Amino acid sequence: MYGNRVHCACSPSPAEFIRAAAPRRRPPAHRPPWRAVVEFLNLVLILVAAFLVLKKPERERTAFRLLVISTLLMVFLFSLATRSGLLPGLNY
């Protein structure tokens, strides 16, 4: 019944219809932006400092230095984000 059906020039061919209905591939995964990597480094510094204070109290001075480095890193990222942004640093 459907085998000898004539297609109009304005309707898509069966191959075009199948190609349009096929699922599209996801784009390849991209590397995270460098800010995300630096923020992860900041988190690791804070966790290492907490570990040093909890497990090795004699290394408290090293833990404090790591927290100071982490704070300076946060200030640097904040200043970089606010100076290069078009909108002020609010929740938009």
Secondary structure, DSSP 8 states (H G I E B T S, - for coil): --TT----TTS--HHHHHHHHS-----------HHHHHHHHHHHHHHHHHHHHHH-GGGHHHHHHHHHHHHHHHHHHHHHHHHH-SS-SS--
